[in-house]
Amino acid sequence: MRVIAGKFRSRQLSAPQGMKTRPTSDRLRETIFNVLASRIDEARFVDLYAGSGAVGIEAISRGAKFVWFAENAAAAVKAIRENLAALKINEGYRIQQGSAAALLEGLLKRNERADLVFLDPPYETEEEYERTLRFLGNRGVELLNEDARVIAEHRSKTELAESYGALKRVRVLKQGDAALSFFAIRRPEEIPDLQE
């Protein structure tokens, strides 16, 4: 694995040993950031289920202002810390060892705002997609800036809903076995349960 572009272009990244972490491929990361190119500079980026931190580190490399990493597994958190240290990234990030929900709740409590949220739970835990996207589309919409994007990496055969509360899918890109679903915030008049 390597950083694709930006300040740390071509620098190698390490991933935890074993099969528990499935890093986002270089090719898929390149696709994500090609789509987000006009949004990444100075963005506040959330990397949920961060694994080795490759996606969040790519965001830092390309000019993101701040990145929050959320990861449960101790070995993966260690890899994130090692990758950041190897690149001499000493500021502009925070690592939450724990659940994605805990990080999001913390952001809400502190009135933090995000421009981009990326989530890539283990493919076999499909309920995590539902739980996290539903949270972001309802209570969590308060932590999303008006023009924010939420990006979910998932199996190309897994169908995510077209909308979760205030989030509406605006684009799907498939590459082999993986897919990326991009969600944006709907205007209040577009959300059925908010209409009078």
C-alpha positions as CSV (number, residue, x, y, z in Angstrom):
1,M,0.0,0.0,0.0
2,R,1.1,3.5,-0.7
3,V,-0.1,7.1,-0.6
4,I,-1.4,7.8,-4.1
5,A,-0.9,11.6,-4.4
6,G,-0.2,14.9,-2.7
7,K,2.4,15.8,-0.1
8,F,3.3,12.2,0.8
9,R,2.9,10.7,-2.7
10,S,4.4,7.2,-3.2
11,R,5.2,6.8,0.4
12,Q,4.6,3.2,1.7
13,L,2.0,2.5,4.3
14,S,1.8,-0.6,6.5
15,A,-1.3,-2.6,7.4
16,P,-2.0,-4.9,10.3
17,Q,-1.1,-8.6,9.9
18,G,-3.8,-11.1,9.2
19,M,-7.1,-11.1,7.5
20,K,-9.2,-9.0,9.9
21,T,-8.3,-5.7,8.1
22,R,-9.1,-5.3,4.4
23,P,-7.4,-2.2,3.2
24,T,-9.0,-0.1,0.5
25,S,-7.0,-0.8,-2.6
26,D,-4.8,1.8,-4.2
27,R,-6.9,1.8,-7.2
28,L,-10.2,2.4,-5.3
29,R,-8.6,5.1,-3.1
30,E,-7.5,6.8,-6.3
31,T,-11.1,6.7,-7.6
32,I,-12.4,8.1,-4.3
33,F,-10.1,11.0,-4.4
34,N,-10.5,11.7,-8.1
35,V,-14.2,12.2,-7.4
36,L,-13.5,14.3,-4.3
37,A,-10.7,16.3,-5.8
38,S,-12.5,19.7,-5.7
39,R,-13.7,19.0,-2.1
40,I,-10.6,17.8,-0.3
41,D,-8.5,20.9,0.2
42,E,-9.1,22.3,3.8
43,A,-11.8,19.6,4.3
44,R,-12.6,18.2,7.7
45,F,-12.6,14.4,7.0
46,V,-13.9,11.5,9.0
47,D,-12.4,8.0,8.4
48,L,-14.7,5.4,10.0
49,Y,-13.6,1.8,10.4
50,A,-10.2,3.2,9.4
51,G,-8.1,0.0,9.4
52,S,-4.5,1.1,8.6
53,G,-5.7,4.7,8.1
54,A,-4.8,4.7,4.4
55,V,-7.9,6.7,3.4
56,G,-7.5,9.4,6.1
57,I,-3.8,9.7,5.4
58,E,-4.5,10.1,1.7
59,A,-6.9,12.9,2.7
60,I,-4.1,14.6,4.8
61,S,-1.6,14.2,1.9
62,R,-4.0,15.9,-0.4
63,G,-4.7,18.9,1.8
64,A,-7.4,18.0,4.3
65,K,-7.4,20.4,7.2
66,F,-8.3,17.7,9.9
67,V,-8.9,14.0,9.9
68,W,-10.7,11.9,12.6
69,F,-9.9,8.2,12.5
70,A,-12.2,5.6,14.2
71,E,-11.0,2.0,14.6
72,N,-11.8,-0.7,17.1
73,A,-8.9,-3.2,16.6
74,A,-5.8,-2.5,18.6
75,A,-3.5,-3.8,15.9
76,A,-5.1,-1.5,13.3
77,V,-4.8,1.5,15.7
78,K,-1.1,0.7,16.1
79,A,-0.7,0.6,12.3
80,I,-2.4,4.0,12.0
81,R,-0.1,5.5,14.6
82,E,3.0,3.9,12.9
83,N,2.0,5.2,9.5
84,L,1.4,8.8,10.8
85,A,4.7,8.7,12.7
86,A,6.6,7.4,9.6
87,L,5.3,10.3,7.6
88,K,6.1,12.7,10.5
89,I,2.4,13.8,10.6
90,N,2.2,15.3,14.1
91,E,-1.0,17.3,14.0
92,G,-4.2,17.8,12.2
93,Y,-5.7,14.5,13.3
94,R,-7.3,12.6,16.1
95,I,-7.5,8.8,16.6
96,Q,-10.5,7.3,18.4
97,Q,-9.8,3.7,19.5
98,G,-13.4,2.4,19.6
99,S,-16.5,2.3,17.6
100,A,-17.6,4.6,14.7
101,A,-20.7,5.4,16.8
102,A,-18.5,6.6,19.7
103,L,-16.5,8.9,17.4
104,L,-19.7,10.3,15.8
105,E,-21.4,10.9,19.2
106,G,-18.3,12.7,20.4
107,L,-18.3,15.0,17.3
108,L,-21.9,15.8,17.9
109,K,-21.3,16.5,21.6
110,R,-18.5,18.9,20.8
111,N,-20.4,20.6,17.9
112,E,-17.7,19.6,15.4
113,R,-18.6,19.7,11.7
114,A,-17.3,17.5,8.9
115,D,-17.2,18.0,5.1
116,L,-16.5,14.3,4.1
117,V,-17.2,11.1,5.9
118,F,-15.8,7.8,4.6
119,L,-17.0,4.4,6.0
120,D,-15.7,1.0,5.2
121,P,-16.9,-1.5,7.8
122,P,-15.9,-5.2,7.4
123,Y,-18.0,-6.4,4.5
124,E,-19.5,-9.3,6.6
125,T,-21.0,-6.8,9.1
126,E,-23.7,-5.4,6.9
127,E,-25.6,-4.1,9.9
128,E,-22.8,-1.5,10.4
129,Y,-23.7,0.1,7.1
130,E,-27.3,0.5,8.1
131,R,-26.5,1.7,11.6
132,T,-23.9,4.3,10.6
133,L,-25.7,5.6,7.5
134,R,-29.0,5.9,9.4
135,F,-27.3,7.7,12.2
136,L,-25.6,10.1,9.8
137,G,-28.9,10.7,8.0
138,N,-30.8,11.5,11.1
139,R,-29.2,12.8,14.3
140,G,-25.7,12.9,12.7
141,V,-26.8,15.3,10.0
142,E,-26.1,18.0,12.5
143,L,-22.4,17.3,12.2
144,L,-22.4,17.4,8.4
145,N,-21.7,20.7,6.6
146,E,-24.4,21.6,4.1
147,D,-22.5,20.4,1.1
148,A,-21.0,17.4,2.8
149,R,-20.5,14.0,1.2
150,V,-20.7,10.6,2.9
151,I,-18.9,7.8,1.0
152,A,-19.5,4.1,1.7
153,E,-17.2,1.4,0.4
154,H,-19.1,-1.9,0.1
155,R,-19.3,-5.1,-1.9
156,S,-20.6,-4.4,-5.4
157,K,-23.2,-7.1,-4.9
158,T,-24.5,-5.5,-1.7
159,E,-27.3,-3.1,-2.3
160,L,-27.4,-0.1,0.0
161,A,-30.6,1.9,0.3
162,E,-31.1,5.0,-1.9
163,S,-31.6,7.1,1.2
164,Y,-31.1,7.2,4.9
165,G,-33.1,10.0,6.5
166,A,-31.6,13.2,5.1
167,L,-28.9,11.4,3.1
168,K,-29.6,10.5,-0.5
169,R,-27.4,8.5,-2.7
170,V,-26.1,10.6,-5.6
171,R,-23.6,8.3,-7.3
172,V,-22.4,4.7,-7.3
173,L,-19.1,3.5,-8.8
174,K,-18.2,-0.1,-9.1
175,Q,-14.7,-1.6,-9.5
176,G,-14.5,-5.4,-9.5
177,D,-15.9,-6.8,-6.2
178,A,-16.0,-3.3,-4.5
179,A,-18.3,-0.4,-4.9
180,L,-18.5,3.2,-3.7
181,S,-21.8,4.8,-2.8
182,F,-21.8,8.6,-2.5
183,F,-24.5,10.3,-0.4
184,A,-25.4,14.0,-0.1
185,I,-27.8,15.8,2.2
186,R,-31.3,16.3,0.8
187,R,-33.1,19.6,1.2
188,P,-35.8,19.4,3.9
189,E,-38.6,19.6,1.3
190,E,-37.1,16.4,-0.3
191,I,-37.4,14.3,2.8
192,P,-40.9,12.7,3.1
193,D,-41.1,12.4,6.9
194,L,-40.2,16.1,7.3
195,Q,-43.0,17.4,5.1
196,E,-46.1,18.6,6.7
